[in-house]
Amino acid sequence: MTIVIHKAVLHILDFNAGLTVYSDAELELDDSIQTFLIKHIEKSWGSQGAKPGKFYEDSVFAQHLKAYKDGSLDFIAFSKEIGKTLEQAFTHAEEMASADVIVADVRIDDVPEIVIFKSNCHMGYTHQVTQTEEGGVRNEIINQYSIMPNLSQKMEEFAFVNPETEAISVSAKKYTIDGNSIYVFPEILLEAQLAPSQKEAMKSLQKTAEKVAKAYGQDEVAAAAAAKNYVAEKMETEDELDLKQAGEEIFKGNAAMQADFQDAVEDAGFTEPVHMDREATLKKVCKHKLKTDTGIELTIPTDYFDNTEYVEFNTNADGTLSITLKHIANIINRG
């Protein structure tokens, strides 16, 4: 991934002190600032929890974006509109929390993106050096607001907006505003409708397969494994996951189960195929993890799960299950 940062600005929404500070100048993009922004862009850009979306026709943000793109609204003014919209929203939120807002104009693999990061303030410990009355130095530990996440952490909320295609990717939290539970980033800031995320697609696929299998008295574990197998096969050649189509393969030969599966995923909002990160998705489905009620845990490669030459599941006369592992040449102690 190649990231080039053209412009960036920081605005401060300090509700604890009753002070908001909007910057009139861009951040100086020295090496440390570049490193900070690039690392967080890399972490956020690949998030499978982010949701794609599209603007409503009357989106004010979309209007500001067009004005910025055609040059009638400069970068600082554009970023201040973003900050003020967030300020107005969070002023009315029950979970009102001070935050830093970063807006950046970047290119990711030569594709233009507007990046919006929001990082809530949180308490943290740091050191402080003070002079004693005797003239010496005393080092102390103090508790103060720690604003920015470090490079190993993720931004709490973010949005990527392509100014050319208006494609949106958002990770947002819910806040209670006027008694209503609202995702501020997509609903108030961007004024956009979001589609399910990759993470939600995978979770819904597996849970729905298990639920349908259970309703028909079939093996839930086998259904979940079949769902992973389906995804693994699809991701070898495609980058979209159609959950409605998945039910036809998972419950092949049973029209009633296929219909129940399709109804369930449609009710969950999966009416269109979900764009997936092929590499990341394949990593998630390459193994199937099991935990028994006796506390035993197994990790089985998905390719072997339905292969009775290596793994076999049997139902005993008393209703309990047995798992037989076959053709094991060597066992390595990981403990």
C-alpha positions, -999 to +999 in steps of 0.1 A: +000+000+000+013+034-010+000+064+010+007+100+001-005+127+024-012+160+007-029+180+035-040+174+071-055+194+099-063+189+136-094+203+153-100+200+191-134+194+206-127+197+244-162+195+260-147+190+295-131+224+294-160+239+274-136+248+247-134+240+210-103+250+190-105+250+152-072+252+135-066+279+109-035+262+095-027+227+082-005+203+102+032+205+093+038+171+078+072+163+093+084+127+096+067+120+129+033+134+118+036+115+085+044+082+104+015+087+128-010+094+100+002+067+077+002+040+103-033+048+114-045+050+078-030+016+071-048+001+102-081+017+094-081+011+056-079-026+060-106-029+087-132-056+080-155-039+104-158-008+083-191-004+063-194+008+027-221+033+019-235+060-003-247+095+002-283+105+004-294+128-024-297+158-001-264+151+019-249+184+030-215+167+033-217+156-003-223+192-013-193+204+007-172+177-008-181+188-043-173+224-034-139+213-021-133+193-052-141+221-076-121+246-055-149+268-043-143+256-007-107+255+006-093+226+027-094+244+061-130+256+056-141+222+044-125+206+075-141+231+098-175+222+084-168+186+094-156+197+129-186+219+135-211+192+125-195+168+149-194+194+176-232+201+173-240+164+174-218+155+204-230+185+223-264+169+225-251+133+231-255+117+265-220+102+260-205+136+252-167+130+252-139+154+243-121+144+211-096+152+185-107+153+149-082+149+121-091+156+085-066+146+057-065+148+020-045+117+008-039+093-020-040+055-013-025+035-041-030+066-063-067+068-054-078+101-038-094+098-004-107+122+023-098+107+057-117+117+089-104+104+122-120+109+156-102+100+187-120+104+221-100+117+250-092+092+278-073+093+310-037+081+310-007+082+333+025+100+324+055+115+342+060+151+355+092+167+367+088+193+395+112+214+416+111+208+453+112+236+479+147+224+488+159+231+453+160+195+441+141+177+414+112+153+421+098+130+394+061+123+398+034+102+381+003+121+372-031+112+356-040+134+327-060+132+295-042+111+269-057+121+235-041+102+207-039+065+203-004+051+198+008+034+167-003-001+179-039+010+185-067+019+162-087+051+157-120+047+175-140+061+146-131+070+110-144+076+075-128+073+041-146+092+013-135+091-024-141+127-037-143+113-073-166+083-070-181+093-036-175+058-023-176+057+015-161+034+041-171+041+078-164+027+112-187+044+138-201+041+173-236+047+185-244+077+207-276+086+225-290+119+212-324+132+224-332+097+235-324+080+202-295+057+195-276+072+165-244+065+145-232+100+143-206+096+116-229+081+089-262+096+100-254+131+110-219+139+095-220+122+062-258+118+058-253+084+041-268+050+040-244+021+050-244-015+038-233-044+060-195-048+066-174-077+057-172-088+093-210-087+097-214-107+065-191-135+078-208-135+112-243-135+097-234-163+073-221-186+100-248-178+126-276-182+101-262-215+088-261-228+124-296-215+132-312-231+101-294-264+107-305-265+143-342-258+133-341-289+110-323-311+135-290-312+116-254-307+128-247-270+136-210-275+136-211-292+101-233-263+088-208-237+101-179-256+085-198-258+052-203-220+053-166-215+058-158-240+029-182-220+007-164-188+015-130-203+010-139-216-024-155-183-035-126-161-023-101-181-044-115-165-076-140-137-065-140-107-042-178-106-035-198-127-011-235-133-020-251-146+012-284-156-005-265-177-030-245-193-001-276-210+013-281-229-019-246-245-016-246-250+022-280-267+022-278-283-013-307-306-020-330-292+007-353-264-007-370-257+026-337-250+044-324-229+015-356-208+016-353-203+053-317-193+050-324-168+023-353-152+042-331-149+073-302-132+055-326-108+037-342-099+070-307-092+083-302-067+055-280-087+031-299-081-001-268-074-022-234-091-025-208-078+000-174-068-013-147-087+006-110-084+011-100-118-004-066-122+014-080-113+048-111-134+044-092-165+033-070-162+065-102-162+086-118-192+070-087-214+066-092-229+100-122-240+121-120-238+159-141-260+181-145-261+219-162-289+237-183-287+269-154-306+285-130-277+278-111-294+250-103-271+221-094-281+185-083-261+155-090-280+123-080-268+088-112-261+069-100-284+040-099-313+063-131-307+082-153-328+058-126-353+050-132-385+069-097-396+061-085-372+087-114-361+109-146-381+117-175-371+138-198-397+153-229-397+174-228-422+202-257-443+215-261-420+245-264-389+223-229-376+230-204-369+202-170-384+194-143-368+173-117-391+157-085-377+143-068-400+118-034-405+101-014-385+126+023-390+121+035-367+148+022-346+176+039-314+188+034-302+223+026-264+220+023-259+258 
